[in-house]
Amino acid sequence: MATLTVRPATVTLAAGADVVAVLVFAAIGRSAHAEGVDAFGVLTTATPFLLGVVIGWLVARAWRAPLRLPVATAVWVGATVIGLGLRAVFTHRLPVTFVLVAVASLALLLLGWRAVMSLITSS
């Protein structure tokens, strides 16, 4: 099986885009609930989901092909499952509506930027 070489810049940009996606998710969520959208608050909200992104990257070995759909799916699942799990542990609650919004929002953000990149690079 041929091995694709991924440029380090691609890996760095993909990792950065995932971090930005989770920070946007946290900022929008805090804003929607009239919580402060300051850097500390957003980072506090985003931390469990960012840890999930890191775990998703490690499990999928995302640095090998960060734009591929299976990798994107692993990153999304990691962010969602780990993020929601940690949130439940620390807040002692996990409303179903929040779960649904988080699953959909993280899918849109983490899979969405990759879909856009795919369309741009295939043109």
N, C-alpha and C positions, 0 to 999 in steps of 0.2 A: 504494500500500500504506500502510495506517495505521501510524503509529508509536506504540508504547506508551510512556507516560511512567512511568519507574520512580523511585520516591522514593529520595532519597539514603540515607535510613535503611535501606531494603531492601538497597541495594548494600553498605553498611557491614556490616550484619548478615550478609549472605551471605558476604562476604569473611572476616569474623571466624569464621563457622561453618566455612569451609573450613580456615582455619588451625588451629582447635581440633580438627577431624577429623584432620588430619595429626599434630598433637601427641599426640592420643590413640593413633593408630596407632603412633607411635614409642615412647610410654610403655609400651603393652601389649607391644610387641615386646621392649623392653629388659627388662621385668619377666619375660617368658616365658623369657628367656635368662639370668636371674639377673644382669643387669647393673644398675648403679645407675640409679634412676629420679629422679636429681637434674636440676635445670633445665638445666645445661650439657650433660649427657649426652643428654637428650631432644632439646634443640635441635640438637645435633651430628648426631644420627641423623635428625632431621626435615628438616634444611636442604636436602638434595638434592630431597626431595619437595615442600617448600615452594617451591623455585625452579620445579619443574614446575607447581605450582598457579598461580604467577604467569604463567608462559608460557601455560598453558591459558587463563587469564583474558584475556590479551592477544590470543591467536589467536582466541578465540571472541567477543571484545569483550563479555565477560560483564557488564559494568556496564549493558548495554542491556537484559538480561533474565536476571538471574543464577539464576532458579529454573527456567527452561525445560530440558527434557530434553537437547536438543542441546548447550546450554551446559554442563550438568552433565557430559555425556559428554566434552566437550572438556577440561574441568578434570580429570576423572578420568584420561583418557588422558595428558594433559600430566604430571600428578603421577606416574603410573606409569612412563611411558616415560623421562622426564627423570630422575626419581628413581632408577630402577633403573640407567639408563645411567651416571649420575654415581657411584652406589654401586659399580658394576663398575669404573669407572676408578680410583677411590680405594682400593678394597679388593683389586682384582685378582682378584676371585672373585664369582660370582653363582650360588649353588646354585639348582637348579630348584625345590626346595621353597620357598625364600624368595620366588622370583618368583611362584609360585602363591598363596602366602599374602598377599603384598603386593597382587597384582591383586585378589583377592577382598576383602581387608580394606579397601582404599582404595575399591573399588566400594561396599561396604556403607556406609562412612562418608560418602563424598562424594556418593553418589547417595541414600543413605538419609535423610539429614536433609531433603533436598529433597522426597522422597516423602512424608515425614511432614508437611512444611509444605503440600504440595499437598492432602493429605487434610484438614488443619485448615482451610485457606482455602476449600476447595470445600464444606464443610459448612454 
